[in-house]
């Protein structure tokens, strides 16, 4: 049975990986026309962690192959 009081919730998640000389700006916009809305925004921006590359390199991947594998996993 629907509630007599409308409610709303929203969640925005922005993830970015910086490579080389790349620059990234994460400018989210989230709005609700409900005074009781629960809105959440999460952002993570960073480089590929050196320990991630090292782990994959110790398993036999080149640095380029390791970066490619990490990026494919990130984008999946």
C-alpha positions in Angstrom: 0.0 0.0 0.0 1.5 3.4 -1.0 2.5 5.8 1.7 0.5 9.0 2.0 3.7 11.0 2.2 5.8 10.9 -0.9 9.5 10.2 -0.4 12.5 10.2 -2.7 16.1 9.0 -2.6 19.0 9.4 -5.0 22.5 8.2 -5.3 25.2 9.5 -7.7 28.6 7.8 -7.9 31.4 9.2 -10.0 34.7 7.3 -10.4 37.6 8.4 -12.5 41.2 7.2 -13.2 43.8 9.7 -14.0 46.6 8.7 -16.5 49.5 10.7 -17.8 48.8 14.4 -17.8 45.0 13.9 -17.8 42.8 16.3 -15.8 39.4 15.4 -14.5 36.6 17.4 -13.0 33.7 15.7 -11.4 30.7 18.1 -11.1 27.7 16.1 -10.1 24.2 17.5 -10.0 21.4 15.8 -8.0 18.1 17.5 -7.1 14.8 16.4 -5.7 11.5 18.2 -5.3 10.7 16.4 -2.1 11.6 18.0 1.3 12.3 14.6 2.9 14.5 13.3 0.1 17.7 11.5 1.0 20.4 12.3 -1.5 23.9 10.9 -1.6 26.9 11.7 -3.8 30.2 9.8 -3.9 33.3 10.7 -6.0 36.6 9.0 -6.3 39.4 10.3 -8.5 42.9 9.0 -8.5 45.8 7.3 -10.3 46.2 3.6 -10.7 47.8 2.3 -7.5 51.4 1.3 -7.8 50.8 -1.9 -5.7 48.1 -3.0 -8.2 50.6 -2.7 -11.1 53.3 -4.4 -9.1 51.0 -7.4 -8.2 50.1 -7.9 -11.9 53.7 -7.5 -13.0 54.8 -10.2 -10.6 52.2 -12.4 -12.2 54.0 -11.9 -15.6 52.2 -9.0 -17.2 54.1 -6.0 -18.6 53.3 -2.6 -17.1 51.2 -1.8 -20.2 49.3 -5.1 -20.0 48.7 -4.5 -16.2 47.3 -0.9 -16.9 45.1 -2.3 -19.6 43.7 -5.0 -17.3 43.0 -2.6 -14.5 41.3 -0.1 -16.9 39.1 -2.9 -18.4 38.1 -4.0 -14.9 37.3 -0.4 -13.9 35.2 0.2 -17.0 33.3 -3.2 -16.8 
